[in-house]
Amino acid sequence: MGDTSTTQAQSLRSMNELVTVRQVAECVQLSRATIYNLVKDGKLRAVRVRRRTIRLNRDEVCAYFGL
């Protein structure tokens, strides 16, 4: 079996430059609430694309989680 973190990194790296909170949460196996808290605490940067929708930079997410 392959290394799970390698599989997660490859799947996240293959996504568009801006990724959703749901995509990040699924790839790093954390809850969406945890990802939102990381954004709120300033540990991950996000951009608002609609009134209630945010996106995260894929490369910044990969760097933060060491993927």
Secondary structure, DSSP 8 states (H G I E B T S, - for coil): ---HHHHHHHHHHTS-SEE-HHHHHHHHT--HHHHHHHHHTTSS-EEEEETTEEEEEHHHHHHHHT-
